[in-house]
Amino acid sequence: MKQALWRGHTVKAFGRNVFDLGITDDKLELVKGALFDEAEVYHAMKGCDAVLSSIGGAFDGTDKARSLGIKNIIAQMKKATVKRIVALGGLGILNADEDHLLLDAEDYPKEYLPVGNEHRKAYEYLKASGLAWTFVCSPDIINDGPTGKYITNKDYPPEPNLNRINAGDLAQFMLNELEKNEYLQARVGISAT
């Protein structure tokens, strides 16, 4: 939100705890709501040009926010005639090779399989949506500001891949992608350098 406002965008922030963020700006509208409430999600995106989605949740597979949340976002985007979405996913849904995803590899960490499969479902919903989508497949996110020092790669992890990215750099890339549309209908691997 801070970077989007700094760039001059008008921002409508939606979530269950948006008022806890302590950010105020003339170009910022805070909308408290639930991800699974169709009317609240529709109301939040009505009149917007694009959606930036960074859905979180538990890693154990019981939390369906990533998959069912993106499914609801897609449905409400179509209803509100919003065509562009840049969404956050996980590293595991990038390609290991032409026929396999990283999360399908035998050596993929088992503790990340449940959340990886949630990201896979979200990706499948995006791919079938007919929207102008980009799915940013993040490694471990470090709670730090932007450095501008990162690399990206379409559908595959970048090389070298340090398996980490600053939250500020992730936000910077997502906003850049929203403005430049370099990775339409694609997954994007990202890593700090």
Buried (B, 14 or more C-beta within 10 A) or exposed (E): BBBBBEEEBBBBBBBEEBEEEEBEBEEBEBBBBBBEEEEBBBBBBEEBEBBBBBBEBEBEEEBBBBBBBBBBBBBBBBEBEBBBBBBBBBBBBBBBEEEEBBBBEEEBEEEBBBBBBBBBBBBBBBBEBEBBBBBBBBBEBBEEEBEEEBBBBBBBBBEEBEEBBBBBBBBBBBBBBBEEEEBEEBBBBBBBE
